[in-house]
Amino acid sequence: MQIKQIFLVLFLGGLVSLHVLMPWGCLAKEIKILALGDSLIAGYGLDEKEHFTTLLQKKLKNEGLNVRLINAGVSGDTSAGGLTRLEWSLASNPDAVILELGANDGLRGINPSTTKTNLAKIWTTSIKRYSGVVCWYARSTQFGQRIWF
């Protein structure tokens, strides 16, 4: 069941990303998309050809978009880790950012308000520099009711 949920999140994330980027399809320049996240972005335990960034890049190229995905995923990463390496990651000057962090915060028992603050800082920093930030929210059923949204 968990594999189906992961596939669904990745599939929906790909569709959202495609929707955000579609207006840029007529551009000849390469579109750089930064994927900042944890093991789901990093592709922990997968061959590189099975990484989310590889699959999304292939899908977008098949749709006629000239894109390059930058895998900035770190297995086990938390929102604090993502915030710490945000400026370094943004140095690649991406045209869009996919943010996928927070699950490991929950697994480690980090205060949800801390996670929310970190994600908000990542979001606002990214959105100030780039208009194409994609936000995913996958509610964990392991920790009871929703805590933020």
N, C-alpha and C positions, 0 to 999 in steps of 0.2 A: 504494500500500500504506500509506503514512504517513497518508493521510486516513482510511482504515478504522480504523487504530489510534487516531487521535485521536477519531473518532466513538465507538469502543468505550469508551474511557476516560470520555468525557463521558456516554455512556449509562449506564454502570455507576455513575458518580458520582451521576447523577440518581436511579437506583434506590436507592442507599445513602441518599441524602438523603431520599428519600420514605419509606423504612423508618424512619429516625430520627425523622421528623416525624409519622408516622401517628398516634401516641398523642395528639398535640395537635389532631387534626382536629376534635374536638368543641368546641374553644374558639372563641368569637366574636371574640376580639381578634386583631389582625393579628400574624402571626409574622414577625419580621425575621430574615433569614439573611444574615450577612456572608460574602462569598466573597473570601478573601484569597489572591492568587496572582500569577502572571506573565501572559504574553500569552495563555495559554489561557483565563484568566478575563477578562482585559481585552477580548478579542475582536479582537486585532490583525488588521487587514486585512479585517474583516468589517463588514457593516452592523449597526447596533444590534439589529435584529430577529433576527440570527443569533448574537448573543453567547450564551455558555453561560448566563449569569444570566437573560437574557430568556427563553430556551427552557425553562430549569428552572422559572422562575416561572410561565410559561404552563402547563406540565405539572402543576405542583402545584395551580394554580387550577382546572384542568380536573378534578382529583381532589377538588375541593371544599374545598381548604384556603385560608384567607385569609392569603396570604404576600406578602412583599415582599423581593426579593433586593437586596442592596447590593453593587454591583460595586466591589470594592477591588483590582482587578487592575491591575498596572503592567507593560507590555511590557518584557522584558529584566530584570525584577526578580530578585534573588537572595534567598536565605534571610536574609541580613544586612539587606537592604532591607526585607523583610517584618517582621523583628523591630523595626527602627527605627520603622516606622510603625504598629506593632501597637496601642499605647495610643490613638493618634489614631483608628484604625479602630474600636476597641472603644468609643469614645465614643458611637457610634450606638446603644449598648445592644442588641446583637442577642440573639435567643433561641438562635441556633445559629451555628456558624462552620464554613465549609468551608475547608480549608487545602490549597492546591495550589502548592507551591514546591519548588525544589531542582534542577530541570532546568537552569536557566541556571548554577547553581553548577558542575555537571558540565561544561557547555560551556566555561566559563571556567577550568577546571582548579583550582577551589578545593578545598582539602583536604577530603575527605569527612567527617573528624571535626569540622571547623568547621561544615559544613552540618548534620551530625547534632546538634551542640550548639545551633545556632540554631533548628532545627525543634523540638527538645525544649523550648526556652524558650518558643517560640510556643505549643506544645501545652500545656505546664503552666500558662502564664498564662491561656490561653483556658479550659482545663478547670476551673481554680479559680473562674472567674467564670461559666461556662456549662457545662451538662452535655451539650450537643448538638454537640460537636466531631466532625466527620467527617474522617477521615484517608484520603487516597488514596495508594496507592503504585503507581507505574507503573515497572517496571524497564526501564531503557534497555538495548537490545541492542547499542548502539554502543560501550559501554565495557567489554565483557567480562563477567565474572561479577559476581554481586551483591556489594555491599560491606558492607551492614548487616544485612539480614534473612535 
